[in-house]
Amino acid sequence: MKHDYRTICHDYLLKNLPERTREIIVRRFGLQGERETLEAVGAAYEITRERVRQIENDGLQRLKETASTPACQRVLKEYADYLKNNASLKREDLLLSQFGGDNFKNYVFFLLNIGAPFFRMPETDEFHAFWTTDKNSVDKAKKILQGFALKLQKIQRPLILPASVPASYAEISKNILLGPQGLYGLKEWPEVNPKGIKDKAYIVLKKEEKPLHFTEVATLINSSTVLNTHKKVIPQTVHNELIKDPRFVLVGRGLYGLRDWGYEPGVVRDVIYREIKGSRKPLSTDEIVRKVLSQRKVKPNTVLLNLQNKKYFAKTPEGRYTIRKA
């Protein structure tokens, strides 16, 4: 660890505070364990939560006035420089992890609260909690993120983050997320925010850009390092999920493609029917086979066998096929 947070906080900053004030701040910021609520600390000292808040605020004000030791200032300057290099703001959990690792996040949070010029913006429905050194950056971030969200809504597909949108801005947004493929999109898009097997299968097929057998889909989901699959996916479960979802089309024996690619649902007979009807004229055997094979991964003989279904198809004197009239 680069900084000795315990020494800085306990020996340089807290030691000169009154005993009860020091103990309350330690408990509230979790400097010797977990952070405690106002209610929990108040119960321990048999005082009201409002009194705890007053003692805490008084202690923090004293610390802000005396946080001038070289060791403390070096840490605070490092935080300030980091924020400056990240468009003056950073999502709280990421900032605490960056400097505190797994064990000293509470110490970083404490130092940010007494340092200057750091401002904490609390969590809202739209944004995660974040820290900034420039309050003007808040309005700027909101404006830029709103513009990026409108662009995403217009084109309806994930994008690489534009140079005009700092990564630290995107990180604080709850509406714009970084997807498993490294692209940014709206939180409701399954390719950005997959919530189940079907969404993860969709991402896998999008990446592979070709139909896959459901066992291959399951294998790719299980082997992915970005889809956050904690429980192993069973191939048959994938098959059961995809067969019910209109985004996926069964294009062969166990093979699934995406409707986005132009595949239409139905068995081979349905595909033949649509192709002949869409042409508005009788089609040759070769034309039908070629069109069907662009939609289904089957053998040509399967197409020919379906063409013999006289309930649906009729052969013209020229050897072409048309829809049998009812």
C-alpha positions in Angstrom: 0.0 0.0 0.0 1.4 3.4 -1.0 0.0 5.3 2.0 -0.1 4.3 5.7 -3.7 5.3 6.2 -3.9 4.1 9.8 -1.0 6.3 10.9 -2.3 9.3 9.0 -5.8 9.0 10.3 -5.3 7.8 13.8 -1.9 9.3 14.8 -1.9 12.6 12.8 -5.6 13.6 12.6 -7.8 12.0 15.2 -5.5 11.9 18.2 -6.1 15.6 19.1 -9.9 15.3 19.2 -11.9 14.9 22.4 -12.2 11.2 23.2 -16.0 10.8 22.6 -15.8 12.8 19.4 -12.9 10.7 18.2 -14.7 7.5 19.0 -17.9 8.6 17.3 -16.0 9.5 14.1 -14.2 6.2 14.1 -17.5 4.3 14.4 -19.3 6.4 11.9 -16.6 6.1 9.2 -15.8 2.5 10.0 -12.1 3.1 10.8 -11.9 0.1 13.0 -14.6 -2.0 11.4 -17.9 -1.4 9.6 -19.5 2.0 9.3 -22.3 2.5 11.9 -25.5 4.4 11.5 -26.5 7.4 13.6 -29.0 5.3 15.4 -26.5 2.6 16.3 -23.9 5.1 17.6 -26.5 7.0 19.5 -27.7 3.9 21.2 -24.2 3.0 22.3 -23.7 6.4 23.9 -27.4 6.8 25.0 -27.8 10.1 23.0 -30.1 11.0 20.2 -29.1 10.5 16.5 -29.2 14.3 16.1 -26.7 14.7 18.9 -24.5 12.2 17.2 -24.7 14.2 14.0 -23.8 17.4 15.8 -20.7 15.8 17.4 -19.6 14.2 14.1 -20.0 17.5 12.2 -18.1 19.4 14.9 -15.3 16.9 14.8 -15.1 16.9 11.0 -14.9 20.7 11.0 -12.0 20.6 13.4 -10.3 18.1 11.2 -10.8 20.2 8.1 -9.0 23.1 9.8 -6.1 20.9 10.9 -5.6 18.5 8.0 -2.4 20.2 7.0 0.2 17.6 7.9 2.5 16.8 5.0 1.5 13.2 4.9 -2.2 14.1 4.8 -1.7 16.8 2.2 0.2 14.4 -0.1 -2.7 12.0 0.0 -5.3 14.7 -0.7 -3.2 16.2 -3.5 -3.0 12.7 -5.1 -6.8 12.4 -4.9 -7.3 15.9 -6.4 -4.8 15.2 -9.3 -6.6 11.9 -10.0 -10.0 13.6 -10.2 -8.6 16.4 -12.4 -7.4 13.8 -14.8 -10.8 12.2 -14.9 -12.9 15.2 -15.9 -13.0 16.4 -12.3 -15.3 13.6 -11.1 -15.3 9.9 -10.3 -17.9 7.4 -9.2 -17.6 6.9 -5.5 -17.1 3.1 -5.4 -14.5 3.2 -8.1 -12.6 6.0 -6.5 -12.6 4.3 -3.1 -11.3 1.1 -4.7 -8.7 2.9 -6.7 -7.0 4.3 -3.6 -8.2 2.1 -0.8 -8.2 -1.4 -2.3 -10.2 -4.0 -0.4 -9.2 -3.0 3.1 -8.9 0.8 3.3 -11.9 2.2 1.4 -13.4 3.6 4.6 -10.2 5.5 5.2 -10.3 7.1 1.8 -13.9 8.0 2.3 -13.0 9.6 5.6 -10.1 11.7 4.1 -12.3 12.8 1.2 -14.8 14.2 3.7 -12.2 16.4 5.5 -10.1 17.3 2.5 -10.4 20.3 0.1 -11.7 20.8 -2.5 -13.8 17.6 -2.6 -17.6 17.5 -2.9 -19.7 14.4 -2.6 -22.8 14.1 -4.8 -25.2 11.6 -3.3 -26.9 8.8 -5.2 -30.1 9.6 -7.2 -32.4 7.7 -9.5 -30.3 8.9 -12.4 -26.7 8.8 -11.0 -24.5 6.8 -8.7 -22.9 8.6 -5.8 -19.7 10.4 -7.0 -17.0 12.9 -5.9 -15.9 16.0 -7.7 -13.5 18.9 -7.3 -15.6 21.2 -9.5 -19.4 21.6 -8.8 -19.7 23.0 -12.3 -18.8 19.6 -13.7 -22.0 18.2 -12.4 -24.2 20.2 -14.8 -21.7 19.6 -17.6 -21.8 15.9 -17.1 -25.6 15.8 -17.0 -25.9 17.8 -20.3 -23.3 15.6 -22.1 -24.9 12.4 -20.9 -28.4 13.5 -21.9 -27.0 14.2 -25.4 -25.4 10.8 -25.6 -28.6 9.1 -24.4 -30.6 10.8 -27.1 -28.1 9.6 -29.7 -28.3 6.1 -28.5 -32.1 6.2 -28.6 -32.0 7.5 -32.1 -29.7 4.8 -33.6 -30.9 2.0 -31.3 -27.6 0.2 -31.1 -24.6 0.3 -28.6 -21.6 2.4 -29.4 -18.0 2.9 -28.5 -17.8 5.9 -26.1 -17.3 9.1 -28.2 -14.3 11.3 -27.4 -16.8 14.0 -26.3 -18.1 11.8 -23.4 -15.5 11.3 -20.7 -15.4 7.7 -19.3 -15.9 9.1 -15.8 -19.2 10.7 -16.9 -20.5 7.4 -18.3 -19.5 5.6 -15.1 -21.8 7.7 -12.9 -24.9 7.2 -15.1 -27.5 4.6 -14.2 -29.1 4.9 -17.6 -26.0 4.4 -19.8 -24.1 1.2 -19.2 -20.9 -0.4 -20.5 -21.9 -3.8 -22.0 -20.1 -7.1 -22.0 -18.7 -6.4 -25.5 -17.1 -3.0 -24.5 -19.9 -0.9 -26.0 -22.1 1.6 -24.3 -25.9 1.5 -24.5 -29.1 2.1 -22.6 -29.7 0.0 -19.5 -32.9 -1.6 -20.9 -31.0 -3.1 -23.9 -30.3 -6.8 -23.3 -27.0 -6.6 -25.2 -25.8 -4.1 -22.7 -27.5 -5.3 -19.5 -28.2 -9.0 -19.9 -30.5 -10.3 -17.2 -30.9 -14.0 -18.1 -30.0 -16.9 -20.4 -31.9 -15.5 -23.3 -30.1 -12.1 -23.2 -26.7 -13.8 -22.8 -27.4 -16.1 -25.7 -28.4 -13.0 -27.8 -25.0 -11.4 -27.0 -23.1 -14.6 -27.9 -24.9 -14.9 -31.3 -24.4 -11.2 -32.0 -20.7 -11.6 -31.4 -20.3 -14.8 -33.5 -22.4 -13.4 -36.3 -23.6 -16.8 -37.4 -26.2 -19.4 -36.3 -25.0 -21.7 -33.6 -26.2 -25.0 -32.1 -27.7 -24.5 -28.7 -24.9 -26.6 -27.1 -22.4 -24.2 -28.6 -24.3 -21.2 -27.2 -24.3 -22.8 -23.7 -20.5 -23.5 -24.0 -19.8 -19.9 -25.0 -21.9 -18.5 -22.2 -20.2 -20.7 -19.6 -16.7 -19.8 -20.9 -17.4 -16.0 -21.1 -15.4 -13.9 -18.6 -17.8 -10.9 -19.2 -21.3 -12.3 -18.9 -21.1 -12.9 -15.1 -22.5 -16.4 -15.3 -22.1 -17.7 -11.7 -24.1 -20.8 -12.3 -23.3 -23.2 -15.1 -25.8 -23.0 -18.0 -27.3 -26.4 -19.1 -27.6 -26.8 -22.9 -31.2 -28.1 -22.7 -32.1 -25.0 -20.7 -30.7 -22.8 -23.4 -32.8 -24.7 -26.0 -35.9 -24.4 -23.9 -35.4 -20.6 -23.5 -34.5 -19.8 -27.1 -37.4 -21.7 -28.6 -39.8 -19.4 -26.8 -38.2 -16.1 -27.5 -39.1 -14.3 -30.8 -35.6 -12.9 -31.1 -34.3 -16.4 -32.0 -35.2 -18.5 -35.0 -34.6 -22.3 -35.2 -32.8 -22.5 -38.6 -31.7 -26.1 -38.5 -31.5 -29.1 -36.2 -30.7 -27.4 -32.9 -29.3 -24.3 -34.7 -30.4 -20.9 -33.8 -30.0 -17.6 -35.6 -31.3 -14.1 -34.9 -34.4 -12.6 -36.3 -32.3 -9.4 -36.6 -30.4 -11.2 -39.4 -33.5 -11.6 -41.6 -34.5 -15.1 -40.4 -38.2 -15.7 -40.1 -39.9 -18.3 -37.9 -41.5 -21.5 -39.1 -40.7 -24.9 -40.5 -39.2 -25.4 -44.0 -42.7 -25.6 -45.5 -43.5 -22.2 -44.1 -40.3 -20.7 -45.6 -41.1 -22.2 -49.0 -44.6 -20.8 -48.8 -43.4 -17.3 -47.9 -40.7 -17.3 -50.7 -43.2 -18.3 -53.4 -45.9 -15.9 -52.2 -43.3 -13.1 -52.0 -42.1 -13.6 -55.5 -45.6 -13.2 -56.9 -44.8 -15.7 -59.7 -44.0 -19.4 -59.9 -40.4 -20.3 -58.9 -38.1 -23.0 -60.2 -36.9 -25.8 -58.0 -33.4 -24.3 -58.0 -34.7 -20.8 -57.0 -36.7 -22.3 -54.2 -33.8 -24.4 -52.9 -31.5 -21.4 -53.0 -33.9 -19.1 -51.2 -34.8 -21.7 -48.5 -31.1 -22.5 -47.9 -30.4 -18.9 -47.2 -33.0 -19.1 -44.4 -32.5 -22.7 -43.1 -29.5 -24.9 -42.5 -31.0 -28.0 -44.0 -30.2 -30.4 -46.9 -31.6 -29.6 -50.4 -33.5 -32.9 -50.3 -35.4 -31.6 -47.3 -36.6 -28.7 -49.4 -37.5 -31.0 -52.3 -39.5 -33.3 -50.0 -41.5 -30.4 -48.7 -42.3 -29.2 -52.2 -44.1 -32.5 -52.8 -46.8 -31.5 -50.3 -49.7 -31.0 -52.7 -51.8 -29.6 -50.0 -49.8 -26.4 -50.1 -47.9 -26.4 -53.4 -48.7 -27.0 -57.1 -46.5 -27.6 -60.0 -47.1 -25.7 -63.3 -46.8 -27.2 -66.7 -43.4 -25.4 -67.0 -42.1 -27.3 -64.0 -42.3 -24.4 -61.6 -44.0 -24.2 -58.3 -46.8 -22.0 -57.0 -49.1 -21.8 -54.1 -52.0 -24.2 -54.4 -55.3 -22.3 -54.5 -57.9 -23.3 -51.8 
